[in-house]
Amino acid sequence: MLMTKNAAELCTLLVNELYGQLPSRIVAALLERGRSNLRDLARHTSLDSKQVRHGLVLAIQHNLVFYQSDHETSSTTYEANSQGSYHLVRVGKILDLIDRRYGTTAKNIANDLLMLGHVEVAQLVRYHRLKHGRKEVAINGEENHGHNHHSYSDHDLQNGEPDDLDHSSDPFVDDTRHMNGNGIRHDNMEDVKPLQTDEVYDTLAQLIAAGVVESVSTSMLQSPQDLKASVEQDCMKEFPNGIRGAKVITDFDMMVKSHLKAIGAERGSMKRKLQESAMFEPSNMKRQKLANGTASNGFAGDGGGSILRDEPNTVLRLNFDKCLVELRNQKLTEHVEDYLGETTAQVFAALLASLCRKIYRCQHDQHTITTEEEEEAYFAGVRVTTEEVLDHLCSSVDVSNGIGTASENDIDIRFAEKIRKYPPQTQGSHLQGILNEGDEILGSDDEDYDRTGKSSIAQVNGHHSLNAQNGVKIGELRSRDRLRQMRQHLLILAEAKQQFARHCGQNEWTVDFGPLIRQLRYAELDTMIEDNFGRHGLRLTRILREKGKLDDKTLPAMALMRKPDVHVKMAEMEMAGFLEVQEVPRDNNRAANRTIFFWFFDEAKTLRRVLDNAYKSMVRCLERLEVERHKKRNVLSLSNRKDVQGKEEEMLRADAYNEFMEFVDIEKKLLNQVSKLDDLVSVFQDF
C-alpha cells in the first residue's frame, strides 16, 4: 500500500470508526513513528503501559498490528499493518458479497469474525448462536431470573452443551437485552428462529473451503518481511562457514524457499482437509433449493462440519485477500456487462468462479508466503474446461440470449476457433491483435459444432424428431445445446477487442488478469482525464501513452490541434500532475530557443498522485461525518437507545425524527462517496 500522510490518517480514522479510540491511537503512533516497542508506544500515545497492552491485544487480534519477538534480547517490537487497516473500508462490500454468494448465515459469521478478530471455532459457534439463535427483548424493567427460554435444539444438547448455561462470566454474552430499566425478559416465541449448530458448522466449513475464512497460525502474526528474515536466520545455522560461492548461495535460497512453502502449506492444512472431504466439488457448490425455498449452504452432507467439530481449538479469521479476489471478479463482470451485455457477463462470472477456486490473492510480491499450488496457479495460470464453466453457471440463465446469427459463408471457423497459448502483449494501452509465435489456428474443438448455427433438438438416422430415439434423450440434447450456446458466449469473450477470455487449449479457457486490469486502469484514468481536461486533454494523453516522449513541435500535428492550444492544455495537465516535461538543451547556454521540450506520460507517478488524492478525499468524507455526528449528537443519543432502534418514526417526536432522517441522508451520501473512491483505489492498486 502507498503509505503517505493522507493514507496514514485514513487508516487511523477507519480503525477508530470500527474499533474505537484506543487501538486507533496505537495504530496512528506506529504509522507515524514506525516500528516501536512498548515503552516508545506509551510515550508517543501518552497512555500508561496497561492501556497500551490492552490496545495492542485488540489491534493484534484484528490483524491491525504485527509483532516481532527477539529471543536473544527478550524484546518485542510492534509494526502497523497498513493494508489490514485499509481493508476495513471494504467491510460493507465484503458482507454484501458473502450474503449474495453464500447466504445470510455466512454473512453473519463473517460479521462476527470482523467484530471478534481471530477466534477459536468453538467460541465463534457459541457466540454466533447466542447472538443470532434467538431474539429476546426485555421491556418492562424487572429481571426475571426464573424463566429463561433458550431456543437450543435437542441436537445441541447432545453435543456436550448443558441445558442450563451460566452466562454470568461469559464474555461472549450480549447483556444489552434489557430495556426501560427493570429487566423482565419477555420472549416472543413467534420471533424465535431456532439456529441449528450443524448449520453453523457446515456454513463455516464452506467458507473455509472456499478460502473466505482462513485458519490462523503464529507465523501470520508477523509481517512477511520479519517472517522471511527469521527463516533466513534459522537457515544460516546450517551453513557455519558462511554463504559464499554460487552453489552455496543457490542451496541457501532453495532451503529458505522450501521453509517458506512449508509454512504456507501449514497455514492451508485445514482448507485442504475440507476440500479433500468431497464437500467442495462444483456439483455440491451449486445452491440447491430446500423444501422451504431457501438456499442450502452448498454442502452435500455434514462432513465439513464434523471435521470442524473434531478441531474446536482451531483459530480462524476472515481472509481479506480472498475477499479481494471476489471483489475483483465482481468488478470485471460489471466491466464485461457494459461492453457485451448481461448474458455474456453471467457466463464470464461463471468462468471467473471456476478459475478462482485455485486463486486466493490478487497480487504476489517477493515477501508473499504461498504454497506450490498457489505459486503455480499465479505464474503458470489456471485453466478450466467448458464443462467446468457450465457447472458454475446458474441454471436460470438463458444462454440463448445475446448470440447473433450469421450465414455459413460469413463465418471463418479457423479464425473463430483460434487457440492462443500465451497471454496477449500490451502495446501502449491496447492489446495486439495478431497471434504470437507458437499460437495456433485450429478447427473447432466442439465435436457437435453446427456451421449453420441451427441446433436441432434431435436428429436420428437423418430425420428430425422431437422424440427421443435410439437411446438419446431430449434432456441430454438440450444439455448439449446449452453447452454449445454457452461456448458461443465464451468465444465472444475471447474475440472481443478487450480479450476478456483466452481460448488457451482444446476445450480449455483462462483469463489473463494482468492485461485485463491494466485496460480497466487505463479506462478509469481516461474517464478522469476527460472529466477534468476535456476531449483534447484525453487525446494528448493517449498520444503520449502510445508514442512515449514527444517534443512540443510534433504534438500539434499528431493531435490535429493548434500549437497555442496544445501548449495551454499541456501546461494545465502538467500543473495537475498528469504529464511531465523534460528539457534537453542543444548547447551549454541553455537558452529557451535552443532547448528541446519533451513531453511524456509517467504512469507510475500519475497513479501515485491519483491514489493520494483519493485517500485525501476519503479522509475529508470521514472527518465531515464526524462533524455531522457531533452536530446531531442529541438526536443520535435518542436513536441509539435499544427501545428506539428500528422504530424511530414511532418513538421520536416529529422534529427529532426529521433531524434524524437528515443525518441519515448525509451519512449515506458520505459513505457512498467513500465506497466509490475505494473502487478507484482497488483498480489502481489492489486488483
Salt bridges, closest charged atoms under 4 A:
GLU9 OE1 - LYS5 NZ 3.90
GLU17 OE2 - ARG629 NH2 2.69
ASP40 OD1 - ARG43 NH2 2.97
GLU79 OE1 - ARG35 NH2 3.09
ASP96 OD2 - ARG100 NE 3.21
ASP112 OD2 - HIS128 ND1 2.80
ASP112 OD1 - LYS131 NZ 3.56
ASP112 OD1 - HIS132 NE2 3.44
GLU136 OE2 - ARG134 NE 2.77
GLU136 OE1 - ARG177 NE 3.64
GLU143 OE2 - HIS145 ND1 3.46
ASP156 OD2 - ARG129 NH2 3.54
GLU161 OE2 - ARG129 NH1 3.50
ASP170 OD2 - ARG126 NH2 2.98
ASP198 OD2 - HIS155 NE2 3.18
ASP198 OD1 - ARG309 NH2 2.56
GLU214 OE2 - ARG317 NE 3.00
ASP226 OD2 - ARG35 NH1 3.03
ASP251 OD2 - LYS247 NZ 3.21
GLU311 OE2 - LYS273 NZ 2.57
ASP321 OD2 - ARG361 NH2 3.83
GLU326 OE1 - ARG101 NH1 2.55
GLU374 OE2 - LYS271 NZ 3.58
GLU374 OE1 - ARG361 NH1 3.17
GLU375 OE2 - LYS257 NZ 3.62
GLU375 OE1 - LYS261 NZ 3.30
GLU417 OE1 - ARG487 NH2 2.69
GLU440 OE2 - LYS421 NZ 2.74
ASP445 OD1 - ARG487 NH2 2.09
ASP445 OD2 - HIS503 NE2 2.83
ASP446 OD2 - ARG484 NE 3.95
ASP448 OD2 - ARG480 NE 3.74
ASP481 OD1 - ARG484 NH1 2.77
GLU508 OE1 - ARG383 NH1 3.16
ASP512 OD2 - ARG502 NE 2.82
GLU524 OE2 - LYS331 NZ 3.82
ASP526 OD2 - ARG542 NH2 3.39
ASP526 OD1 - ARG545 NH2 2.99
GLU546 OE2 - HIS430 NE2 3.50
ASP552 OD2 - HIS567 NE2 3.84
ASP565 OD2 - ARG562 NH1 3.11
GLU572 OE1 - LYS569 NZ 3.72
GLU580 OE2 - LYS605 NZ 3.36
ASP587 OD2 - ARG594 NE 3.40
GLU626 OE2 - ARG629 NH1 3.05
GLU628 OE2 - ARG624 NH2 2.80
ASP643 OD2 - ARG641 NH2 2.72
ASP655 OD1 - ARG653 NE 3.33
GLU662 OE1 - LYS632 NZ 3.65
ASP665 OD2 - LYS669 NZ 3.48
GLU667 OE2 - ARG629 NH2 3.55
ASP678 OD1 - ARG90 NE 3.13
ASP678 OD2 - LYS93 NZ 2.71
ASP679 OD1 - LYS93 NZ 2.55
ASP686 OD2 - ARG90 NH2 2.29
